[in-house]
Amino acid sequence: MIDPAQKREDWRQIIAEIEAGGMTAAEISRTINVPESTLRNWKRGNEPLHYHGTALLNLHRARTMPVSPTAKLSATDLDLWGKKRP
């Protein structure tokens, strides 16, 4: 059971921010390995599976948060397929 006090992600907003950063829905879908129809469903309010939600959050972080040139990479700085952040 989900604790109501837990923060719920606003997937529509997360996707909108990635798109505002220059990625199309097709690019987002390919990057996190889901059909575009699945991405559209998330925009309509459906919840992604944990695995896909994590991939989407990692992509959001990589596309919206600046990284210092001297920052060290951690495991969370890698996407689910082991590539370094852009």
ChimeraX attribute file (.defattr): number of C-alpha atoms within 10 A of each C-alpha:
attribute: neighborCount
match mode: 1-to-1
recipient: residues
	/A:1	3
	/A:2	7
	/A:3	6
	/A:4	7
	/A:5	6
	/A:6	7
	/A:7	8
	/A:8	9
	/A:9	11
	/A:10	13
	/A:11	21
	/A:12	17
	/A:13	11
	/A:14	18
	/A:15	23
	/A:16	16
	/A:17	15
	/A:18	21
	/A:19	16
	/A:20	12
	/A:21	12
	/A:22	10
	/A:23	16
	/A:24	14
	/A:25	18
	/A:26	13
	/A:27	13
	/A:28	20
	/A:29	18
	/A:30	12
	/A:31	16
	/A:32	20
	/A:33	11
	/A:34	13
	/A:35	13
	/A:36	15
	/A:37	12
	/A:38	14
	/A:39	21
	/A:40	15
	/A:41	14
	/A:42	17
	/A:43	17
	/A:44	11
	/A:45	11
	/A:46	13
	/A:47	17
	/A:48	16
	/A:49	9
	/A:50	9
	/A:51	10
	/A:52	15
	/A:53	16
	/A:54	16
	/A:55	20
	/A:56	24
	/A:57	17
	/A:58	18
	/A:59	23
	/A:60	19
	/A:61	17
	/A:62	18
	/A:63	18
	/A:64	13
	/A:65	8
	/A:66	8
	/A:67	13
	/A:68	7
	/A:69	6
	/A:70	6
	/A:71	7
	/A:72	8
	/A:73	11
	/A:74	8
	/A:75	9
	/A:76	13
	/A:77	17
	/A:78	17
	/A:79	19
	/A:80	18
	/A:81	9
	/A:82	10
	/A:83	9
	/A:84	14
	/A:85	15
	/A:86	9
